[in-house]
Amino acid sequence: GHEQLLKMMEERMMDVEQKLRLVKRLLQDKVNQLKEQLSKNMKADVMVKDLYVENAQLLKALEVTEQRQKTAERKNYLLEEKIANLNRIVKNLASPSFSP
């Protein structure tokens, strides 16, 4: 009886050890998966930060471009007014009322 009990206990211990090894392997696999996911997340985080910075730069460039366009439109309007005035002056100079 005593030896049989000892043998059963030994078998149980071997079974428990085998299950522990399996659990340890599964846990190690999970740790590896999580490390890989963390690495991917860190890379994605860096990319998001880079995109955020790039987006801010693009918004600033767009703002500057829009400001330049408004300035060009104002200058264009003023030039068109000057051309219209010059055309009026030329027309008046060429009209018969000014001829001697």
Residue, then its C-alpha position, 0 to 999 in steps of 0.5 A: g500500500h505504501e509503495q503504491l501510494l508513493k508510486m501514485m504520488e510520483e506519477r501525479m508529480m510527473d503529470v503536474e510537472q508536465k502540465l507546468r512545462l506546458v503552461k510555461r511554454l504557453l505563457q512564453d508564447k504569449v509573452n513573445q506575442l505581447k512583446e511583438q505587439l508592443s513593438k508594432n504599437m511603438k512603431a505605429d506611435v512613432m508614425v502617428k507622431d511623425l504624421y501629426v508633425e507633418n500635418a502641422q507643417l502642411l497646414k502652416a504651408l497651406e496657410v502661407t499659400e492662402q495668404r500669398q494667394k490673397t495678396a496676389e489677388r489684391k495686387n491683381y485687382l489694383l493692377e486691373e484698376k490701374i490698367a482701366n485708368l490708363n486706358r481711360i487716360v489714353k482714350n481721353l488723350a486720343s479723343p477729338s476734344f483734345s486735338p488742336 
